[in-house]
C-alpha cells in the first residue's frame, strides 16, 4: 500500500489565488544537514505565498549577504528561486525586527505572529531554517 503524501502546512494572510502559485517553503534543519531525516517531513516545513510574504521579505533581504553555515558559501542576495539558508542567530535578528514592526491591520498582525511563533518553535530544535523560493 502506498503512503499518502502529506501536504506542507500553509500560512495565509490575504492570498486568494489559485493553489500551487509561487511562494516560499520554510524548512527547519539541524546541524546544517539538509539531508536530515526530517528535512522532507511536512511538520518541519511551512509554505507562504509570495504575495503574503511581501510584508516580511524586506526584513529578510536586509540580512544579506549571508554565509551558508553548512557549506561556507556566501549568498550575496536573497534568491526568490532557490535556497536561502539562514542560521538561527540571523533568525533571531529577523524575529526581533518583526516584533517591533508597526502594524495597524489586525489580520496582518496575526499573520506575522503566527509566522514568528512557527519560526521560534522550530528554532528550539533546529539551527537553521532555509527559505526555498518557488518562483
C-alpha angles and dihedrals in degrees: 000000000000120000116248111245111240119225122237109248114250130216111204128189107169105332111134102165135106122309116257093037119147119287144122132289116208114208122189113212134175129218090012087279110140089187095061113138092253097047091099098036113111095226088068093049138073131186125209124180112242091240091058094045093058092094092057102033098081090059091050093046091051090066093065139139092062134171118232102238093210099048105020089232116145118232107203095193142005110279114212091193103048146027121313108189110202120183123221097258090058091046089056089057090049091048092050090052092047090051089057096043110123105233122175099178111084093208091054091046090054091047092053091045091052090048095048091046091053091049093047092048093050092046088062087075104016131067095199138031115200120209108210113194118215097192 
